[in-house]
């Protein structure tokens, strides 16, 4: 919500309306782009990476416990 409020608040600066505002327009566009990228990466990219790492660790844990029980049974 705060990122959306900041993006909406930066739109007048990014559009560059008014006298001398064209100097600040690139800064407004850069801020909006950075906020959009950070928001999208936080909401989508981070959970996907977390789920992939969690899945990998669960798979590794299952393989480690399975191979340990097989090796113990094989030696008895």
C-alpha positions as CSV (number, residue, x, y, z in Angstrom):
1,X,0.0,0.0,0.0
2,X,2.8,2.4,0.8
3,X,4.6,1.6,-2.5
4,X,1.3,2.3,-4.4
5,X,0.8,5.6,-2.6
6,X,4.4,6.6,-3.4
7,X,4.0,5.6,-7.1
8,X,0.7,7.6,-7.3
9,X,2.4,10.6,-5.5
10,X,5.3,10.5,-8.0
11,X,3.1,10.6,-11.1
12,X,2.9,14.4,-11.3
13,X,6.7,14.6,-11.0
14,X,7.3,11.9,-13.6
15,X,4.9,13.6,-16.1
16,X,6.8,16.9,-15.8
17,X,4.0,19.4,-16.0
18,X,4.7,23.0,-15.3
19,X,7.6,25.3,-15.8
20,X,11.0,23.8,-15.0
21,X,9.4,20.4,-14.1
22,X,11.1,18.6,-17.1
23,X,14.3,18.6,-15.1
24,X,12.8,16.5,-12.3
25,X,10.8,14.1,-14.6
26,X,13.6,11.6,-15.1
27,X,14.0,11.3,-11.3
28,X,10.3,10.7,-10.9
29,X,10.3,8.0,-13.6
30,X,13.4,6.3,-12.0
31,X,11.7,6.3,-8.6
32,X,8.5,4.9,-10.0
33,X,10.4,2.2,-11.9
34,X,12.4,1.2,-8.9
35,X,9.3,1.0,-6.7
36,X,7.5,-1.1,-9.3
37,X,10.5,-3.5,-9.7
38,X,10.9,-3.8,-5.9
39,X,7.2,-4.4,-5.3
40,X,7.0,-7.1,-8.1
41,X,10.1,-8.8,-7.0
42,X,9.0,-8.8,-3.3
43,X,5.6,-10.2,-4.1
44,X,6.5,-12.8,-6.7
45,X,10.2,-13.5,-7.1
46,X,11.1,-13.9,-3.4
47,X,8.3,-16.4,-2.6
48,X,9.1,-18.4,-5.7
49,X,12.8,-18.6,-4.8
50,X,11.8,-19.5,-1.2
51,X,9.5,-22.3,-2.4
52,X,12.1,-23.7,-4.7
53,X,14.8,-23.8,-1.9
54,X,12.3,-25.3,0.6
55,X,11.3,-28.0,-2.0
56,X,15.0,-28.7,-2.6
57,X,15.7,-29.0,1.1
58,X,12.7,-31.3,1.7
59,X,13.7,-33.5,-1.3
60,X,17.3,-33.7,0.1
61,X,16.0,-34.5,3.6
62,X,13.8,-37.3,2.2
63,X,16.7,-38.7,0.2
64,X,19.1,-38.6,3.2
65,X,16.7,-40.4,5.5
66,X,15.8,-42.9,2.9
67,X,19.4,-43.8,2.1
68,X,20.3,-44.0,5.8
69,X,17.6,-46.5,6.5
70,X,18.6,-48.6,3.4
71,X,22.2,-48.6,4.4
72,X,21.4,-49.7,8.0
73,X,19.1,-52.4,6.8
74,X,21.7,-53.6,4.3
75,X,24.3,-54.0,7.0
76,X,22.1,-56.0,9.4
